[in-house]
Amino acid sequence: MQEAPFAVRECNSQGRQHSEPAHLYRSAFERDRDRIIHCAAFRRLEGKTQVFTTGLNDHYRTRLTHSIEVSQIGRTLARNLGVNEILTEAICLAHDLGHPPFGHAGEAVLNELTAECGGFEHNRQTLRIVDFLEHPYPDFAGLNLMFETRLGLMKHSSPYDHPDDRDEWPPRPTIEGQIADLADRIAYNCHDLEDGIRARLIDYEQLKGLDLFSKVAERQRLDRIEDYVVRRTRLSKGMLDFLAIDAIETSRAALAEAHIETWQQAAAHPEPLVKLSPSAEVGLCGLEVFLMEKMYLHPDLQASARQAGQWLRRLFGWLCGQPEAMPSYFRRLIETEGLERTVCDYIAGMTDRYCANRAEACSGN
């Protein structure tokens, strides 16, 4: 497909914070994607919760598998809207780097514990990771990503993500960043539903009142599928496909109607231009409400969240009193970043299992 005029390209990019010579064989945004994939924070996503605690079942999503799934959806949307597919992929792969152990429950606890030093929000933490905490280069801190990649991470938006509103940033991301936002929302709703059915927290009878389920069940002929696993998978994939197609068609029309010519116009537009149709939006909102009531607030998951909160509070307090227990890299940050922020950075980078083990170990000291 022909590249759209509002696509981000190297020639219209605001570039990197630290100038670097061009690579012989890779574009700037390919280098961004590769730097993200190779960074330590990305690897640790394998051990971080999507919904269920890692180690409970090898088939449940982790932050790593989720990020790959978001990337796949994002690239499909980007290709069909004529924008920068590699930039979209980079934002999708990096959008969850700032999540602490134990998902949103962990984020809420760290925000409470760091209230006096600015709080904790995982979008800001993602940018902190790529701009400061990762340190693979001798001449500067961070990964030195392109401005538009960083903008997509800083302004990542969903019902559970609240972008920073600092004046120096455009009000919203480029079209590539907006694609990543919607791809994330499609992915976690469809796949959380699949995992909820797998965990037997949700059954098909509960779904029959959902508008989105009715549309997909008819198209996928779910009533003819007897195998429980096949039916569960076809439901999730059918919902994803329905929403992705709707997003492509609706966003094409919105972009044409808005007469967007540059990525800067897209970032300054008063509302997102990558979106679902009104009927599909109603259907997805209905699924989100359903998942909140039937899954995220399920007593079993709430019990896990309370346990995670106990681990985080115990470990945070212990490390504030015993900072020498942190690796030397983090100990060196205390002078400039402060003790509580440094302890927060260290804990936020942990996997679920490592955090739980450290919390259990320090309880005996």
C-alpha positions as CSV (number, residue, x, y, z in Angstrom):
1,M,0.0,0.0,0.0
2,Q,1.2,3.5,-0.8
3,E,2.7,5.4,2.2
4,A,0.3,8.0,3.6
5,P,1.5,11.6,3.9
6,F,1.0,11.6,7.7
7,A,3.3,8.6,8.1
8,V,6.4,9.2,10.2
9,R,9.6,8.9,8.2
10,E,13.2,9.6,9.0
11,C,13.1,12.7,6.9
12,N,10.3,14.2,8.9
13,S,11.3,12.8,12.3
14,Q,12.5,15.0,15.2
15,G,15.3,12.5,15.7
16,R,17.2,11.4,18.7
17,Q,18.3,13.2,21.9
18,H,21.9,12.3,21.2
19,S,23.1,12.4,17.6
20,E,24.4,9.1,16.2
21,P,25.8,8.2,12.7
22,A,23.4,6.4,10.5
23,H,23.6,2.6,10.3
24,L,24.8,1.0,7.0
25,Y,21.9,-1.4,6.7
26,R,19.2,-0.5,9.2
27,S,16.8,2.4,9.4
28,A,16.5,4.6,12.5
29,F,13.2,3.0,13.5
30,E,14.5,-0.5,12.9
31,R,17.3,0.3,15.3
32,D,14.7,1.5,17.8
33,R,12.8,-1.8,17.5
34,D,16.0,-3.8,17.9
35,R,17.2,-1.8,20.9
36,I,13.9,-2.5,22.6
37,I,14.0,-6.2,21.9
38,H,17.6,-6.5,23.1
39,C,17.2,-4.5,26.4
40,A,17.0,-6.2,29.8
41,A,13.6,-4.7,30.6
42,F,12.0,-6.4,27.5
43,R,13.4,-9.8,28.5
44,R,12.0,-9.5,32.0
45,L,8.5,-9.1,30.6
46,E,8.5,-12.9,30.3
47,G,8.2,-13.1,34.1
48,K,5.6,-10.4,34.6
49,T,1.9,-10.8,35.0
50,Q,-0.7,-10.0,32.4
51,V,-3.6,-11.2,34.5
52,F,-2.6,-14.5,36.2
53,T,0.5,-15.0,38.3
54,T,3.4,-16.3,36.2
55,G,4.1,-20.0,36.9
56,L,0.5,-20.8,37.6
57,N,0.0,-22.2,34.1
58,D,2.4,-22.1,31.1
59,H,-0.4,-21.2,28.7
60,Y,-1.5,-17.9,30.4
61,R,-0.3,-14.6,28.9
62,T,2.7,-12.8,30.2
63,R,3.6,-9.2,29.5
64,L,6.0,-10.5,26.9
65,T,3.6,-12.7,24.9
66,H,1.0,-9.9,25.2
67,S,3.5,-7.3,23.7
68,I,4.3,-9.6,20.8
69,E,0.5,-10.1,20.2
70,V,0.0,-6.3,20.3
71,S,2.8,-5.9,17.8
72,Q,1.2,-8.4,15.4
73,I,-2.1,-6.5,15.5
74,G,-0.4,-3.1,15.2
75,R,1.6,-4.1,12.2
76,T,-1.5,-5.2,10.4
77,L,-3.3,-1.9,11.1
78,A,-0.2,0.1,10.2
79,R,0.3,-1.7,6.9
80,N,-3.3,-1.1,5.9
81,L,-3.4,2.5,6.9
82,G,-0.2,3.3,5.1
83,V,2.0,4.4,8.0
84,N,5.3,3.4,9.4
85,E,5.0,-0.3,10.2
86,I,8.4,-0.5,12.0
87,L,7.8,2.5,14.2
88,T,4.4,0.9,15.1
89,E,6.1,-2.4,16.0
90,A,8.7,-0.6,18.2
91,I,6.0,1.2,20.2
92,C,3.9,-2.0,20.6
93,L,6.9,-4.0,21.8
94,A,7.9,-1.4,24.3
95,H,4.5,-0.2,25.6
96,D,4.5,-2.4,28.7
97,L,8.2,-2.1,29.7
98,G,7.3,0.1,32.7
99,H,4.9,-2.3,34.3
100,P,6.0,-3.5,37.7
101,P,5.6,-7.0,39.1
102,F,1.9,-8.1,39.6
103,G,0.4,-5.9,37.0
104,H,-2.0,-3.1,37.9
105,A,-2.2,-4.3,41.5
106,G,1.6,-3.8,41.8
107,E,1.3,-0.4,40.1
108,A,-1.3,0.8,42.6
109,V,0.9,-0.3,45.6
110,L,4.1,1.3,44.2
111,N,2.1,4.5,43.5
112,E,1.0,4.6,47.2
113,L,4.5,3.8,48.5
114,T,6.1,6.6,46.4
115,A,3.4,9.3,46.9
116,E,5.8,11.7,48.5
117,C,8.4,11.5,45.7
118,G,6.1,11.7,42.7
119,G,4.2,8.5,42.7
120,F,4.4,5.7,40.1
121,E,2.7,5.4,36.7
122,H,3.8,2.8,34.3
123,N,3.9,5.0,31.1
124,R,6.2,7.4,32.8
125,Q,8.2,4.4,34.1
126,T,8.5,3.1,30.5
127,L,10.0,6.4,29.4
128,R,12.3,6.4,32.4
129,I,13.5,2.9,31.4
130,V,14.3,3.8,27.8
131,D,15.7,7.3,28.6
132,F,17.6,6.6,31.7
133,L,17.6,3.2,33.5
134,E,18.8,1.0,30.6
135,H,22.5,1.7,30.1
136,P,24.1,-0.2,27.2
137,Y,26.0,2.7,25.8
138,P,29.1,4.4,27.2
139,D,28.3,7.9,26.0
140,F,24.8,8.4,27.3
141,A,22.1,6.9,29.5
142,G,19.1,5.1,28.0
143,L,18.5,3.7,24.6
144,N,18.4,7.0,22.8
145,L,15.2,6.2,20.9
146,M,13.7,8.4,18.2
147,F,11.4,11.2,19.4
148,E,8.3,9.6,17.8
149,T,8.9,6.3,19.5
150,R,9.3,8.0,22.8
151,L,6.1,10.0,22.2
152,G,4.1,6.8,21.5
153,L,5.3,5.4,24.9
154,M,4.7,8.6,26.8
155,K,1.2,9.1,25.4
156,H,0.1,5.5,25.4
157,S,-3.6,5.6,26.2
158,S,-6.3,3.1,27.2
159,P,-9.0,2.7,29.8
160,Y,-6.2,1.7,32.2
161,D,-3.5,4.1,30.9
162,H,-3.4,7.8,31.6
163,P,-0.9,9.7,29.5
164,D,1.2,12.5,31.0
165,D,-0.1,15.9,30.1
166,R,3.2,17.9,30.3
167,D,3.2,20.9,28.0
168,E,6.4,19.9,26.2
169,W,4.8,16.8,24.7
170,P,2.2,16.9,21.9
171,P,-1.3,16.1,23.2
172,R,-1.4,12.7,21.6
173,P,1.0,10.3,19.7
174,T,1.4,10.0,16.0
175,I,-0.9,7.7,14.0
176,E,1.6,4.9,14.6
177,G,1.3,5.5,18.4
178,Q,-2.5,5.7,18.2
179,I,-2.5,2.3,16.4
180,A,-0.4,0.8,19.2
181,D,-3.0,2.1,21.7
182,L,-5.9,0.5,19.9
183,A,-4.0,-2.7,19.2
184,D,-3.2,-3.0,22.9
185,R,-6.8,-2.6,23.8
186,I,-8.0,-5.2,21.3
187,A,-5.3,-7.6,22.3
188,Y,-5.7,-7.6,26.1
189,N,-9.5,-7.8,26.0
190,C,-9.7,-10.6,23.5
191,H,-6.9,-12.6,25.1
192,D,-7.9,-11.9,28.7
193,L,-11.3,-13.3,27.8
194,E,-9.6,-16.4,26.4
195,D,-7.4,-16.8,29.5
196,G,-10.5,-16.3,31.8
197,I,-12.4,-19.1,30.0
198,R,-9.2,-21.3,30.2
199,A,-9.2,-20.6,34.0
200,R,-12.9,-21.5,34.3
201,L,-13.6,-18.1,35.7
202,I,-15.9,-17.4,32.8
203,D,-18.2,-19.8,30.9
204,Y,-20.1,-19.4,27.6
205,E,-23.5,-19.0,29.2
206,Q,-22.3,-15.7,30.9
207,L,-21.2,-14.4,27.5
208,K,-24.4,-14.7,25.6
209,G,-25.7,-11.3,26.7
210,L,-22.7,-9.5,25.1
211,D,-23.3,-7.8,21.8
212,L,-19.7,-8.6,20.6
213,F,-20.1,-12.2,21.5
214,S,-23.3,-12.5,19.5
215,K,-21.7,-11.0,16.4
216,V,-18.7,-13.2,16.5
217,A,-20.4,-16.4,17.6
218,E,-22.7,-16.3,14.6
219,R,-19.8,-15.6,12.2
220,Q,-17.6,-18.3,13.7
221,R,-20.5,-20.8,14.1
222,L,-19.5,-21.5,17.6
223,D,-22.6,-23.4,18.4
224,R,-21.4,-26.1,16.0
225,I,-18.0,-26.5,17.7
226,E,-18.0,-29.1,20.5
227,D,-14.4,-29.1,21.4
228,Y,-13.9,-26.7,24.4
229,V,-10.4,-25.6,23.5
230,V,-11.2,-25.0,19.8
231,R,-14.3,-23.0,20.6
232,R,-12.5,-20.9,23.2
233,T,-9.7,-20.1,20.7
234,R,-12.1,-19.4,17.8
235,L,-14.0,-17.0,20.0
236,S,-10.9,-15.0,20.9
237,K,-9.5,-14.9,17.4
238,G,-12.9,-14.1,15.9
239,M,-13.3,-11.1,18.2
240,L,-9.8,-9.9,17.4
241,D,-10.3,-10.2,13.7
242,F,-13.7,-8.4,13.8
243,L,-12.3,-5.5,15.8
244,A,-9.1,-5.2,13.7
245,I,-11.1,-5.0,10.5
246,D,-13.5,-2.5,12.0
247,A,-10.6,-0.4,13.2
248,I,-8.9,-0.3,9.7
249,E,-12.1,0.7,7.9
250,T,-13.2,3.2,10.5
251,S,-9.8,4.8,10.9
252,R,-9.4,5.1,7.1
253,A,-12.6,7.1,7.0
254,A,-11.7,9.3,10.0
255,L,-8.3,10.2,8.5
256,A,-9.8,11.1,5.2
257,E,-12.5,13.2,6.8
258,A,-10.0,15.1,9.0
259,H,-7.8,15.8,5.9
260,I,-4.7,14.9,7.9
261,E,-1.5,15.7,5.9
262,T,1.3,15.4,8.5
263,W,2.0,13.4,11.6
264,Q,2.1,16.7,13.6
265,Q,-1.5,17.4,12.6
266,A,-2.4,13.9,13.8
267,A,-0.7,14.4,17.1
268,A,-2.4,17.8,17.6
269,H,-5.9,16.6,16.6
270,P,-8.5,17.0,19.3
271,E,-9.5,13.3,19.3
272,P,-7.9,10.0,18.3
273,L,-8.1,9.3,14.6
274,V,-7.4,5.5,15.0
275,K,-10.6,4.2,16.4
276,L,-13.5,1.8,16.2
277,S,-17.0,2.4,14.7
278,P,-19.6,3.4,17.3
279,S,-21.2,0.0,17.3
280,A,-17.9,-1.8,17.7
281,E,-16.9,0.6,20.4
282,V,-20.1,-0.1,22.3
283,G,-19.4,-3.9,21.9
284,L,-15.8,-3.6,23.2
285,C,-16.9,-1.4,26.1
286,G,-19.4,-4.0,27.0
287,L,-16.7,-6.7,27.0
288,E,-14.5,-4.5,29.2
289,V,-17.2,-4.0,31.8
290,F,-17.9,-7.8,31.7
291,L,-14.2,-8.6,32.2
292,M,-14.0,-6.2,35.1
293,E,-17.0,-7.6,36.9
294,K,-16.5,-11.3,36.2
295,M,-12.7,-11.7,36.0
296,Y,-10.5,-8.9,37.3
297,L,-12.6,-8.5,40.4
298,H,-13.0,-12.2,40.9
299,P,-12.3,-13.2,44.5
300,D,-9.5,-15.5,43.5
301,L,-7.7,-12.7,41.7
302,Q,-8.4,-10.2,44.4
303,A,-6.8,-12.5,46.9
304,S,-3.7,-12.8,44.7
305,A,-3.6,-9.0,44.5
306,R,-3.7,-8.6,48.3
307,Q,-0.8,-11.1,48.6
308,A,1.2,-9.2,46.0
309,G,0.6,-6.0,47.9
310,Q,2.0,-7.5,51.1
311,W,5.1,-8.7,49.3
312,L,5.7,-5.3,47.7
313,R,5.2,-3.3,50.9
314,R,7.5,-5.7,52.8
315,L,10.2,-5.6,50.2
316,F,10.0,-1.8,49.7
317,G,10.3,-1.1,53.4
318,W,13.2,-3.5,53.9
319,L,15.2,-2.2,50.9
320,C,14.7,1.4,52.1
321,G,16.3,0.3,55.4
322,Q,18.9,-2.0,53.7
323,P,19.9,-0.2,50.5
324,E,23.1,-2.1,50.4
325,A,21.0,-5.2,49.4
326,M,20.5,-3.6,46.0
327,P,22.9,-4.1,43.1
328,S,25.7,-1.6,42.8
329,Y,24.2,0.1,39.8
330,F,21.1,1.1,41.8
331,R,23.1,2.0,44.9
332,R,24.9,4.6,42.8
333,L,21.6,6.2,41.8
334,I,20.6,7.0,45.3
335,E,22.6,10.2,45.4
336,T,20.9,11.7,42.4
337,E,17.5,10.0,42.4
338,G,16.8,9.7,46.1
339,L,16.4,6.5,48.1
340,E,12.7,5.9,47.6
341,R,12.7,6.5,43.8
342,T,15.7,4.2,43.5
343,V,14.1,1.4,45.5
344,C,11.0,1.9,43.4
345,D,13.0,1.6,40.1
346,Y,14.7,-1.6,41.4
347,I,11.5,-3.3,42.5
348,A,9.5,-2.1,39.4
349,G,12.1,-4.0,37.2
350,M,11.6,-7.3,39.0
351,T,9.7,-10.3,37.7
352,D,6.8,-11.5,39.8
353,R,8.7,-14.6,41.0
354,Y,11.9,-12.8,41.9
355,C,9.9,-10.1,43.8
356,A,8.0,-12.7,45.7
357,N,11.2,-14.6,46.6
358,R,13.0,-11.5,47.7
359,A,10.0,-10.4,49.9
360,E,9.8,-13.9,51.5
361,A,13.6,-13.9,52.1
362,C,13.7,-10.5,53.7
363,S,10.9,-11.3,56.1
364,G,13.2,-13.6,57.9
365,N,15.9,-10.9,58.4
